[in-house]
């Protein structure tokens, strides 16, 4: 046990003590009157998990008990009073100690994650937003520029429904349809009308009356932002030097601007291009095409244009799309995954025309900087591309031009995945366990307080919830400093005085 952590003076409370009287004398006792003294030698120590062990001397050793031959029948009561709360009875019995045990926190569970280039965001079930990783330009949203090895809370005015971590900046969609942004803002990618970096969330300024239903996938975006209204209109802002905003010019935008004549259900941004899924099931691309990322060998597209698949795709078209740095993957309704562009992984060919890389039907697909993964309906995870950071989740660092099965058991249980340049970040089904439901692979910000092995799955330690009044200390939920314990006892209907002690950590 740890050293004693007790403050205050233990004194009997004679006002509440009961008395033996001539009318209530014990059979065979020599005394006709005595007072029951408060428990002596009250002490509090902490055990290895931070629990408080409250102990005291047996009342049978007190003068009144010895004089009356009392050795049993004494019942002790321990009460605990947390700061600013009322007393709660914790124990009643004959032992001379009580352990106020600590507990592991019930870890916050998450519904969505986004891996940026050097920082990550996560959306909790309760709508709170958490961030970790590099914070040098305010991308963690905590009001400063400090890094965070573990998730820290981002202060937002209401619950969020989606988060997106991009290149050194972050966006969050709130349940009221407003969008908030923070971090680097050198090209107006925060959409607040300025080019000032923001260390705390600021509201993105849309035209009056516009609300947002969905943010674009921005984990591979570099200084460009997109959002989609409930009716499918795309709003774009930020860097536009290579037509990546799809507005038919190369002028940066510091406010969101609508892209005309298209309606979509999803947008995914790369370094200098973007791809979208139209409401009709077509794949649209725009921006720079020098790496064949637009499909069909286009050098540039100033506005969104439909990618041609040569009549090889069914009438229903596509259901998912995701952009890497310089490539695109898309899943059609026949369960095939198409890809085109340049993966820059040193093993894959440059694909001028869209090609089928795998098929079979997938729950979700996700492109990272130079790698990609697809979760099959059968729960198998297939990944391909660069593996130097272990992002293929197969326990190696060997890159592959063709999809390989991830061998990590955790990968088979993932319900979502976000991949950046050096980190794969995924969620599993929420649980009641002591850990979060976020897992990571790679060498990026892993959110577990240490670097870890690149090829092994690591659980994000994350924030924990403790019962009301308890605090998180050394990983356990424990009573805080200033908690008071009081001990009394009863014998044959009489009640003793009170011994009290207060913790001081």
N, C-alpha and C positions, 0 to 999 in steps of 0.2 A: 504493500500500500504506500501511497505517497505521504508526504508530511501532513501534519494537521493543518487544516485550513479553517480555523475557528476564530471568531472575534467576539468581543462582548464579554460580560461578566455573568456567570451562571449563579443565580441567587434564588432561594426559595421564595415563593409567593404565599405568604402566610394568610393573605386575605381569602385565598381560595382553598386553603388547606382544611381538611376535616379533622375532628377531634374525637378521641375516645372519651367517653363520659361514664359516669357511674351506671347510667341506664344502658349504655352500650358497651359494657366491659366484656372481654373475651373470657370464655369459660376456662378456668385454670390459670388465668393471668394473674400475676402479682400486682400489676399496675391498674389503677382505675382511670387514669387519664394520661394521654400521650398525644403528641402531634406527629403526623407522617411527614417527614422532611422531603424536600424535592430530590429527585434523582441526583446522585453525586457523580463527578468526573465525566460529565457530558463532553464528548469529543466528536469531531467530524474529520474523516480522512477521505481521500479520493482513491479509487481503485484504478486499474490499468486502462479501463475504458472510459474513465471520467465520471463514473458514478460516485455518489456520496455515501459513505458508510458512517452511520450515526451509531454511537455506542455509549454505554453508561454502566455504572456499577450496580450490582444487585441491591435492591432495597432491603433484602434480607440481612445485609451487613450493617444496616443502620441500628442505632441504639434501641429504638422502640421495638424493632423486630426481634433483636436478640434478647431483650428483656422479657418479651412475651413469647419466646420460643417459636417465632414465625419463620418457616423455611420454604413454604410453598403457598399457592393461592394468590400470588401477586400478579396483577395484569397491567401491562404497560401500554400506553398510547402515544404514538408519534404523530405530530401534526407538522405540515409544511406550509409556509407562507411565502409565495413568490412575490417579488417586488410589485407593488401596486395591485395585488390580488388578495382575496380573503383566504383564511386558513383552510386547509384540506387535510382530513385524517388519512394518513398513509399506512398506518400499521396499528394493530391491536393484538397483543399476545404476551407470552411469558418469557420470550427471549430477551437478552440484554443488548441487542443490536438490531439495526434495520438497514438494509442496503437500498438506497434510492437509486435504482439502476438507470444507467444511460441507455440510449437507443440509437440505432442508425437512422439517419434522416430518410424520409420517403423522398427519393430523388425526383426532381421535376421531370416530367415526360414531355416529349416534343412531337410536333406534327409535321415539321418541315425544316430543312437545313439548306444552306447555300455556302459553297466553298469559293471564296474569292482568291485573288492571287497570293495574298499574304495574311488574310484574315478570314474569319468565318462568322456566319450568323445562324441563329437557330430560333424558331418560333415555338414557344411552349403551348401546351394545351389550354392554358388560361389566357392566352393572347399576349403574354409578355415576350419581349425580344431580348436575346442574349448574344454577346459578341466576345470573341477572343482572337488572339494573334497580334499582329503588328498594328500599332496605333499612332504612327509618327505624323500622320496628317489628319487625325481625328476620325478615322474610319470606324473606330469602335463606338463612337457616339457618346462617350462618357463625360465630355466637357474638357478633356485634356488630350495629351499625345502619348500617354504611357502605353506600353505593351501589356498584354494580359495572357498569362499561361493557362488560366482557367476562365470559364465563362463569367462575364460581368453583365449587369443589367443595363439596358439602354432605356433612358427615361423618355417615354412617349405619353401623350395625353390621353390615349384610349387604347383599346385592345387592337392588335394587329391581326391580319389574316394572311399575309404573305411577306417574306423578306427576300432580298436579293443582294448578295455581296459581289461587287465587280472589282475593277482594278483600283484599289485604294479608296473606294467610296461605297456607300451602302444606301439602299432604299427599303422602305417599309410601307406597305399598303394597310391602312387602318379600316376598321369595319364600317366607318362612315363614308368610305369611298375617297378619302383624302390620301395623298402620298407625301411622305416625309423622307428627307435625305440628309446625309452627313458625310464628311470626309473631304477628299481632294475635289477641287472645283475649277481647275485651270481652264477648262473649255465650257464651263456652264453646265456640266453634266448633273448638277444638283437641281437645276431648274428653278432657282429662286430669283432669277434676274441678275445675278452677279457672277463674278469669277473668283470669289473669296472662298478659301477653305472654311469648312464649318466643323467645329469640334462637337457640337450638339445638334440634334435633329432640327431642321428647318422645313417649313412647308413648301412643297413644289407648287408653283403658281400656274394653274391651268386656267384657260378662259372661263369666264363666269358661267356657272351652271353645269360644268363638266365634272362628272365623277368617274372614277376608275373602277373597273371590275377585276382587272388582272394586270400584274406586272410581267414584262418580258423576262425570259431566262437570261440573266446578265452575268453569270459566273465567268464567262470568257470575254465580256465586253471591255473595251478600253476607251474610256471617256465618252461613251454614248449611252443613252438611256431611252427606253421605250415603255409605254403603258398602253393598255387596251381598254376602251370603254365597254360597258355592258352590251352595246349595239355593234361592237366589232371595229370601231374606228381606232387606228393606231395614232398615238401621239409620240413624237420624237424630239429629242433635244440633246445638246452636247456637241462633241467633235464631229465635223462634217467635211473634212478636207478631201475625202475620197468618195463623196456621195453616199456615205453610209447611213445618213438619215432618211434617204429615199425621197428628198424634197426637190430634186431636179436642179440643185445648185451645190456649191461647196462652202456655204456660209454657216459658221457655227450658230447654234441657237442656245440662248440662256433661258428661254421659256419653252415649254412644250408646244409643238406645232403639229397640227393634224396632217397626216399623209392622205391626200385626196384619192378617191375613186377605188379604194380597196376596203374590204371588211375581212377580218381574220378572227381566229380563235386562239392563236398562239404566235409568239415571236421569240426568236432565239438569236442573240447577237454574238458575232465573232470579233476579231480585232478591228477589221475595217470593212466588214460586210454584215448583213443580217439575212435571216431566212424566216419565213412565216408560213403558217398553215391557214389557207383561206377558208372561208365558211363553206365553200363548195368542194373542199378536199384537195385543192391544188397546193403545190409548194411554190412559194414566191421567193425570189432572192433579189438583192440589190446591193450596190456599193462596189468595192474593188473586186475584180475577178482575175487578177494576175496569177493567182495560185489555183485557178480553175474552181474556186469555191462557189461560183454562181451556177455551174453546170453548163455543159455544151460550149465550153471554151470562150465564154464572153470575157472581154477585158474589163468592162465597166458597165454598170447599169445605174442610171441616174434615178430611176423610179422602180418600184416593185414590178417584176415580170414573172410570168409563169415558167417554171422549168419544164422542159419537154422530156418525156420518158419514152418517146417513140411508139406510143400506143401499147406499151407493155404493162400498163397499170390498169386495173379494173375500174368500172364506172364509179365506184365509191371513193376512189382515190386514196388519200393518205389520212392517217390518224395521229401521227406524232412527228415532230421535227426537232433537231438539236444541232447547234453549231459548235464546232471546235474553233481553234484559232484561225485555221485556213481551210477547213473542210466542213462538210455537212453530212449528217445521217438522217434518214427519215424512214418510218415504218408505214407500209401500206396496209389496206384492209385485208389483203391476202396473207398477212403475217410475214412479209419479206422486209428486210432492212436494206435500203439502198444507201450508197455513199459516193461522194465525189469530192474533188479538191486535193489538197496536199496535207498529209498528217504530220510531216516534218519529224518522223520518228526514226529515220535512218533504215527502215525496213520495208515500208509500204510504198507502192508506186504512186506517182501522181496520176489522178484519175480525171481526165478531161470530161468524159461522159459518165452519167450515173451508172453504177454497177450494183448488183445484188451481192452483199457480202455474207449474209446468212439468212435463214428463214426458219419458220416454225411457230411463229406467234409469240408476242412478248408483252409483258405487263407494262414495262417502261424501257426507254432508251435514254442514254445520256452521253454527250460528248464533252471531253475535257480539252485541255490545251493541245495535247498530242496523243491522246488515247481515248477510247470509248468503251462503253459497256452496255449490255442489254440483258434484262432479266426475263427469262423465258417463263411462260405460263406454268411450266413444269417445276419451277423454282430454281432451275439451273441458271447461273450467271455466266454469260459469255463476255469476254473482254479482249481487246486487241489494241495494237499500237505500242507506244513507248512504255517501258516497264522499269525504267531506271530508278523510279521512286517506289516501286512495288504496287503500282496502281491497278495492275491486272489481277491482283488478289489471288495469285496462284502460288505464293510462297517463294517466288524467285524474283530476279531483276532482269530476266531475259525478255526482250521485246518480241512481238509477234505481229506479222502482217495479217494473219488470219485469226479469227476468234478462237480463244482457248477457254476451257472451263476453269472458273475460279475454284480453288480448292478450299478456301476459307469457309468453314461451316457457317459463320455469321453471314456471309454473302448470300446464302440461300434463303435467309430469312428477311432480307432487306425489303422494305416497302417503298423506299425512295432512295435516290442517289444523286449526289452532286460532285462533279469532278473539276478540279482546276489544274494548275500547272504541276503541282507536287502533292496534291491531297485528294483522296476520295473520302467523301463524308456521306454516311448513310444512316437511315433510321430503320428500326425494327418496330414491331407492334408494341405499344405502351404496355408496361408491366407494373406490378406492385413491388418489385424488388428494390434493393438499395442503390442500384445504379441507374443512370439515364438509359434511354433507348437509342443513343447516338453512338455509332462506331466509326473509326477512322482507319485509313491505310495511307502510307506515304510519309514524306518528310516535312510536310507543311505544319501549320498550327494545329496540333492534335487535341488541344483542350483538356489534357490530362495532367498538366503540371510538369511534364518531362518530355524528352524527345521521343523515346521509344524506338522500336525496330521498324524499319520502313516496310518490311514485308509481312508483318504480323498485325492482326486486328487489335486496336486499342479502344477501350471504352472511354468516352468523354466523361470526366468526373462530374462536371456540372453542378448547378446549384441544388441544394437539398432543402426540404421543408421539414420544420420541427413543429411539434405540438405547441399550442399557444402558451407563452410564458417561458418556454425552454429556448436555449440558444445553442448554436452549432459551435462546438469547441473541440479541436483536434479530431474532427470527423464524426463526432457524436453529439446527439441532442442531450444537453445536460441543464440542470437548474443554474441560473446565472449567479454571478456574484451578488451578494445582498439577500440571498435566500435564507430565511429563518426556520429553524427546526425547534419545536418545543416537545418536551417529554414529561408526562405525568404517569402516575400509577394509581391503582385502586386496590383496596384489600377489605374484604368483608363489609362492603358498602361505603367505606371511607375513601376519600380522594386526597392525594398528596398535593404538595405545592408543585410549582412549575419550574423546570430547568429550561433555559433557552440558549441558543447559540446561533450565530449568523456567519455565513460563508464570506470569504474575502479572497478572491483569486488574483 
